[in-house]
Amino acid sequence: MTSKRLLLLAAAAVAALVIALQLSHQRSSSSEAVSDTLYPGLKDDLKAVTAVRIFKAGDERALELVHKDGQWSVTERSNYPADAAKVRKLLLAIAEAKPVEEKTSNPENYAALGVEDVSGTAATGSRVELEGTAKPVNLIVGKSGGVKGTYVRRAGEPASWLINESIGASTTAHDWLRASVVDVTADRVQSIHVTTDAKASYTAAKSSRADADFKVEGLPKGKEADAFAVNGLASTLAGLSLADVLPAQDFASEKPSAKATVKTFDGLVVDLDGYSKADKRYVAVRSTYDAALAERFHVTTKTPEPAEGEKAEPAPTTPTESVEAAAKSTNDRLQGWVFEIPDYKYEAIFKPADSLTQK
């Protein structure tokens, strides 16, 4: 073998070694990138977030969630409180997101993953922008990438990624509202008084906690109550949630088309005004505490005498203070708002008297 050929072989070997080292370095760098979070250090900076903005197609701001005085609120709903747990879940998902696999960097293929720029009117993803963090967070959230995963792209960067987190970035305001209005379980209800059409009214009530059925006054003459229908009234305020919310001032000139008052054995009184507007159903809610009512149905629990040598059990506390405090805090939370509720829930609260009779 000639010396020239040996030199060529040696040069080829050196070149192959250099390429192998470069590839190894690239794989190592890629592995490092994939193991890092999408936004390093963000988790430690979440307390600094003052606003979350979510944009939809046309780069139109769909909603803004603002953190002020320890509370999250929805700007597009006149600053009504947001569901803080949902906001926290979104922020944690972004902060803990790790790239699992690098996907396309070709803009022509972005749409398949839903990570195209949302400036386009046909964009299917959303863009999430955080305010207040030390480093900017501007993330395009695309389609689901599996059971737990999402396709994303940092705005302004070519590379898209499959990450290990499911990011819920809904552009619908309802999905971010604190949904609960009031929750009164059926076992607490002592009476329900309903007025419909501003004239027809009835009252369903129990005379004691031991009563199995409600007795009704105000049914149409000659009609008998359907016990199943009447007893169902007690569940109308169990888990009452909103479909949407409007400021009470929007109803300043409106007269309620129905009214209801629900009283509980422990003294809670919930008054509801019902409105029908533009084929939607709304309620305004007030809660107060009736000490006389609570006293009337108060059940005294005797503490058993301790056996010789045993320590006496502390006397049981009454729920009066907690019910009174809950009534006030609920009222403070609900005042100034009118809540859209589903039709079926509205009809259940303001049932006309003839729907409670035997057919």
C-alpha positions as CSV (number, residue, x, y, z in Angstrom):
1,M,0.0,0.0,0.0
2,T,1.4,3.3,-1.0
3,S,2.1,6.1,1.5
4,K,-0.4,8.3,-0.4
5,R,-3.2,5.7,0.1
6,L,-2.3,5.4,3.8
7,L,-2.6,9.1,4.2
8,L,-6.0,9.1,2.6
9,L,-7.2,6.3,4.8
10,A,-5.9,8.1,7.9
11,A,-7.6,11.3,6.9
12,A,-10.9,9.5,6.3
13,A,-10.6,7.9,9.8
14,V,-10.0,11.2,11.4
15,A,-13.0,12.7,9.5
16,A,-15.2,9.9,10.6
17,L,-14.1,10.3,14.2
18,V,-14.9,14.0,14.1
19,I,-18.4,13.4,12.7
20,A,-19.0,10.7,15.4
21,L,-18.0,13.1,18.1
22,Q,-20.2,15.9,16.7
23,L,-23.2,13.5,16.5
24,S,-22.6,12.4,20.0
25,H,-22.4,16.0,21.2
26,Q,-25.6,16.8,19.4
27,R,-27.5,13.8,20.9
28,S,-26.2,14.9,24.3
29,S,-27.3,18.5,23.8
30,S,-30.7,17.3,22.5
31,S,-31.1,15.0,25.5
32,E,-30.3,17.9,27.8
33,A,-32.8,20.1,26.0
34,V,-35.6,17.5,26.3
35,S,-34.9,17.0,30.0
36,D,-35.3,20.7,30.8
37,T,-38.6,22.4,31.5
38,L,-40.1,24.5,28.8
39,Y,-39.6,27.6,30.9
40,P,-36.7,27.0,33.4
41,G,-37.3,28.8,36.7
42,L,-40.9,29.6,36.0
43,K,-42.2,27.5,38.9
44,D,-40.3,29.6,41.4
45,D,-41.7,32.7,39.8
46,L,-45.4,31.9,39.7
47,K,-46.3,34.1,42.6
48,A,-45.2,37.0,40.5
49,V,-47.8,36.4,37.9
50,T,-50.3,39.3,37.8
51,A,-52.3,38.4,34.7
52,V,-53.0,35.5,32.3
53,R,-54.2,36.4,28.9
54,I,-55.5,33.9,26.4
55,F,-55.8,34.7,22.7
56,K,-57.7,32.9,20.0
57,A,-57.8,33.0,16.1
58,G,-57.1,36.4,14.7
59,D,-54.9,37.0,17.8
60,E,-58.0,38.3,19.5
61,R,-57.9,38.4,23.3
62,A,-60.5,35.9,24.4
63,L,-60.1,36.5,28.1
64,E,-57.9,38.0,30.8
65,L,-57.5,36.6,34.3
66,V,-56.2,39.1,36.7
67,H,-54.6,38.5,40.2
68,K,-55.3,41.3,42.6
69,D,-55.6,41.5,46.4
70,G,-55.1,37.7,46.6
71,Q,-58.0,36.9,44.2
72,W,-58.2,35.9,40.6
73,S,-61.0,37.6,38.5
74,V,-62.2,37.5,34.9
75,T,-62.0,40.8,33.2
76,E,-64.5,39.9,30.5
77,R,-67.1,39.3,33.2
78,S,-66.8,42.6,35.0
79,N,-64.1,41.2,37.3
80,Y,-66.2,38.4,38.7
81,P,-64.1,35.9,40.7
82,A,-62.3,33.2,38.7
83,D,-61.9,29.6,39.7
84,A,-58.5,29.9,41.4
85,A,-57.9,26.2,41.3
86,K,-58.2,26.1,37.5
87,V,-55.9,29.1,37.1
88,R,-53.4,27.5,39.4
89,K,-53.6,24.3,37.4
90,L,-52.9,26.1,34.1
91,L,-49.9,27.9,35.6
92,L,-48.4,24.8,37.1
93,A,-48.9,22.9,33.9
94,I,-46.9,25.5,32.0
95,A,-44.2,25.8,34.7
96,E,-43.8,22.0,34.9
97,A,-44.0,21.3,31.2
98,K,-41.0,19.3,29.8
99,P,-40.4,18.7,26.1
100,V,-40.8,15.0,25.4
101,E,-40.1,15.2,21.7
102,E,-39.2,17.9,19.2
103,K,-41.7,18.1,16.4
104,T,-41.9,20.1,13.2
105,S,-40.2,23.4,12.6
106,N,-41.8,23.8,9.2
107,P,-44.6,26.5,9.3
108,E,-46.5,24.5,6.7
109,N,-46.9,21.7,9.1
110,Y,-47.8,23.7,12.2
111,A,-51.6,23.4,11.6
112,A,-51.5,19.6,11.9
113,L,-50.5,20.1,15.5
114,G,-52.6,23.2,16.1
115,V,-49.5,25.3,16.8
116,E,-49.7,27.8,13.9
117,D,-49.6,31.5,14.7
118,V,-52.9,32.5,16.2
119,S,-52.9,35.7,14.0
120,G,-54.5,33.6,11.3
121,T,-58.3,33.6,11.3
122,A,-58.3,29.8,10.8
123,A,-56.0,29.1,13.7
124,T,-57.2,26.2,15.9
125,G,-54.9,26.7,18.9
126,S,-54.6,29.4,21.5
127,R,-51.9,31.7,22.8
128,V,-51.2,32.1,26.5
129,E,-49.3,35.1,27.8
130,L,-48.2,35.6,31.4
131,E,-47.6,39.0,32.9
132,G,-45.3,39.7,35.8
133,T,-42.7,36.9,35.4
134,A,-39.0,37.7,35.2
135,K,-38.8,36.1,31.8
136,P,-41.5,36.4,29.2
137,V,-43.9,33.5,28.8
138,N,-45.7,33.4,25.4
139,L,-46.9,30.0,24.5
140,I,-49.0,28.7,21.6
141,V,-51.0,25.7,22.9
142,G,-52.1,23.3,20.2
143,K,-53.8,19.9,20.1
144,S,-53.8,17.1,22.7
145,G,-50.8,14.8,22.2
146,G,-52.2,11.8,24.0
147,V,-53.5,10.8,27.4
148,K,-51.2,13.4,29.1
149,G,-49.5,15.6,26.6
150,T,-50.0,18.7,24.4
151,Y,-48.4,20.0,21.3
152,V,-47.0,23.5,21.9
153,R,-44.7,26.1,20.4
154,R,-43.0,29.0,22.1
155,A,-44.3,32.0,20.1
156,G,-41.6,33.4,17.8
157,E,-39.6,30.1,17.8
158,P,-39.6,27.7,14.9
159,A,-39.5,24.4,16.9
160,S,-42.7,22.8,18.1
161,W,-42.8,20.3,20.9
162,L,-44.8,17.5,22.5
163,I,-44.7,18.2,26.2
164,N,-45.6,16.0,29.1
165,E,-48.4,18.1,30.5
166,S,-52.1,18.6,29.5
167,I,-52.6,22.3,29.2
168,G,-56.2,23.5,29.4
169,A,-56.3,27.0,27.8
170,S,-60.0,27.4,27.0
171,T,-60.9,30.6,25.3
172,T,-64.5,30.5,26.8
173,A,-65.0,32.8,29.8
174,H,-67.5,30.4,31.5
175,D,-64.8,27.8,31.9
176,W,-62.9,30.1,34.2
177,L,-65.6,31.5,36.4
178,R,-66.0,30.3,40.0
179,A,-69.1,28.2,39.3
180,S,-70.7,27.6,42.7
181,V,-73.6,30.0,43.6
182,V,-75.1,28.3,46.7
183,D,-75.3,24.8,48.1
184,V,-78.1,23.8,50.4
185,T,-78.6,20.1,50.9
186,A,-82.1,18.7,51.0
187,D,-81.8,17.4,54.6
188,R,-81.4,21.0,55.9
189,V,-84.5,22.5,54.2
190,Q,-87.4,23.4,56.5
191,S,-89.6,25.3,54.1
192,I,-89.9,26.7,50.6
193,H,-92.1,29.6,49.6
194,V,-92.6,30.2,45.9
195,T,-94.4,33.0,44.0
196,T,-94.8,32.7,40.3
197,D,-96.4,35.2,37.8
198,A,-96.2,37.8,40.6
199,K,-99.4,36.4,42.2
200,A,-99.7,32.6,42.5
201,S,-97.9,31.4,45.6
202,Y,-97.5,28.3,47.8
203,T,-95.5,27.1,50.8
204,A,-94.1,23.7,51.4
205,A,-92.9,23.1,55.0
206,K,-92.0,20.6,57.6
207,S,-93.0,21.1,61.2
208,S,-90.0,19.1,62.5
209,R,-86.8,17.5,61.4
210,A,-88.5,14.1,61.8
211,D,-91.1,14.8,59.1
212,A,-90.7,12.6,56.1
213,D,-92.8,14.8,53.8
214,F,-93.5,18.5,53.2
215,K,-97.0,19.7,53.7
216,V,-98.2,22.2,51.1
217,E,-100.4,25.2,51.4
218,G,-101.6,27.1,48.4
219,L,-102.3,24.3,45.9
220,P,-105.2,24.8,43.4
221,K,-108.5,24.1,45.0
222,G,-109.6,20.5,45.1
223,K,-106.1,19.2,44.1
224,E,-103.9,16.9,46.2
225,A,-100.2,17.2,46.5
226,D,-97.9,14.7,44.8
227,A,-95.5,13.9,47.6
228,F,-92.6,13.0,45.2
229,A,-92.8,16.3,43.4
230,V,-93.2,18.3,46.6
231,N,-90.3,16.6,48.3
232,G,-88.1,17.3,45.3
233,L,-88.3,21.0,46.0
234,A,-85.8,20.5,48.8
235,S,-83.1,19.7,46.4
236,T,-83.4,22.7,44.2
237,L,-80.5,24.6,45.8
238,A,-78.2,21.6,46.2
239,G,-75.1,22.4,44.2
240,L,-76.6,25.4,42.3
241,S,-74.0,26.5,39.8
242,L,-73.9,29.3,37.2
243,A,-73.9,29.1,33.5
244,D,-72.8,32.7,33.3
245,V,-72.9,36.0,35.3
246,L,-73.9,39.6,34.8
247,P,-73.7,42.7,37.0
248,A,-76.9,43.3,39.0
249,Q,-77.0,46.8,37.5
250,D,-77.9,45.2,34.1
251,F,-81.3,44.2,35.8
252,A,-81.9,47.5,37.6
253,S,-85.0,48.2,35.4
254,E,-86.2,44.6,35.4
255,K,-89.0,43.2,37.6
256,P,-88.6,39.6,38.8
257,S,-91.0,37.2,37.2
258,A,-90.8,34.8,40.1
259,K,-89.6,34.7,43.7
260,A,-88.6,31.9,46.1
261,T,-87.5,31.8,49.7
262,V,-85.8,28.7,51.1
263,K,-85.4,28.4,54.9
264,T,-83.3,25.8,56.7
265,F,-83.6,24.2,60.2
266,D,-80.3,25.8,61.2
267,G,-81.4,29.3,60.4
268,L,-80.2,30.0,56.9
269,V,-82.6,32.0,54.7
270,V,-82.0,32.1,50.9
271,D,-84.1,34.6,48.9
272,L,-84.1,34.3,45.1
273,D,-85.5,36.6,42.4
274,G,-86.0,35.0,39.0
275,Y,-85.7,36.7,35.7
276,S,-86.4,35.6,32.1
277,K,-84.5,37.7,29.5
278,A,-83.7,37.0,25.9
279,D,-84.6,33.3,26.3
280,K,-82.2,32.9,29.2
281,R,-83.0,32.3,32.9
282,Y,-81.3,34.3,35.7
283,V,-81.5,34.5,39.5
284,A,-80.4,37.1,42.0
285,V,-79.6,35.5,45.4
286,R,-79.5,36.9,48.9
287,S,-78.7,34.9,52.1
288,T,-79.4,35.9,55.7
289,Y,-79.5,34.3,59.1
290,D,-82.7,33.9,61.2
291,A,-81.7,33.3,64.8
292,A,-85.3,32.7,65.9
293,L,-85.7,30.0,63.2
294,A,-82.5,28.3,64.3
295,E,-83.6,28.4,67.9
296,R,-87.0,27.0,67.1
297,F,-85.5,23.9,65.6
298,H,-82.4,23.7,67.7
299,V,-81.6,20.1,68.9
300,T,-79.9,19.9,72.3
301,T,-77.4,17.1,72.5
302,K,-76.6,15.8,76.0
303,T,-73.0,14.9,76.7
304,P,-72.9,11.4,78.4
305,E,-71.5,11.4,82.0
306,P,-67.9,10.1,82.0
307,A,-67.3,6.7,83.7
308,E,-65.3,6.8,86.9
309,G,-61.7,7.7,86.3
310,E,-62.4,8.9,82.7
311,K,-62.0,12.5,81.4
312,A,-65.2,14.3,80.6
313,E,-65.9,15.0,76.9
314,P,-66.1,18.6,76.0
315,A,-69.6,19.9,75.5
316,P,-70.7,19.8,71.8
317,T,-70.6,23.2,70.0
318,T,-73.7,24.5,68.2
319,P,-73.5,25.3,64.5
320,T,-75.2,28.7,65.1
321,E,-72.0,30.8,64.7
322,S,-70.8,28.9,61.6
323,V,-74.2,29.2,59.9
324,E,-74.5,32.9,60.7
325,A,-71.0,33.5,59.4
326,A,-71.6,31.4,56.3
327,A,-74.8,33.3,55.5
328,K,-72.9,36.6,55.7
329,S,-69.9,35.5,53.6
330,T,-72.2,34.0,51.0
331,N,-74.3,37.1,50.8
332,D,-71.2,39.3,50.5
333,R,-70.0,37.1,47.6
334,L,-73.3,37.1,45.7
335,Q,-74.3,40.7,46.1
336,G,-74.0,42.8,43.0
337,W,-74.4,39.9,40.6
338,V,-77.2,38.1,38.7
339,F,-76.5,34.5,37.6
340,E,-77.6,32.8,34.5
341,I,-78.6,29.2,35.4
342,P,-79.8,26.3,33.2
343,D,-83.5,26.3,32.3
344,Y,-84.1,23.0,34.1
345,K,-82.7,24.4,37.3
346,Y,-84.7,27.6,37.0
347,E,-87.9,25.6,36.5
348,A,-87.1,23.4,39.5
349,I,-86.7,26.4,41.8
350,F,-89.8,28.2,40.6
351,K,-92.1,25.3,40.1
352,P,-95.8,26.4,39.5
353,A,-98.2,25.1,42.1
354,D,-100.1,22.9,39.5
355,S,-96.9,20.9,38.8
356,L,-97.0,19.7,42.4
357,T,-100.4,18.0,42.3
358,Q,-101.5,14.5,41.5
359,K,-102.6,14.1,37.9
